[in-house]
């Protein structure tokens, strides 16, 4: 009943937080959402076709056979009082118009970076910086390899010191969970310092 007091002994519902998983085409966003989600993830993948060969840059990811055309969605419970809703953004430029809608209500973001093609994530970094949405950079180690240290990657991406740079493997649940926890820590720090995103 509207306006009624909570029942004595009732368990409070956990807080829910919207997080975006962003980055360039083929950096591992769908993989990350699928690896860490505690529910079967919603995916909107479609096969790459011959018609897209003139548009899609497959340099360095020639083995890629499908692409996200709308979003990926997953959920992960961080603790008894916190649940994250994960929204993976489409990576191809022709779908970037959806990012504004997906960003509504987001408290933070993970920008995935492929060190083989770091320039593919510049647009995502610019997007979150311009909107003052807190983000962390997660460097996806394809084949389990991280050939460059985090600080070298920070310099190559021209990131400010306040943006955490983490090495991760988008295929590994624990690795993805650590990235999300680092993001939550940054969001909390921004709120505490009063420098959170403008709404």
Helices and strands as residue ranges (DSSP letters): E 15-23, H 29-36, E 45-47, G 50-52, E 66-68, E 71-79, E 82-89, G 93-98, H 99-103, E 108-113, G 115-121, H 122-130, E 135-140, G 142-144, H 150-157, E 165-168, H 173-193
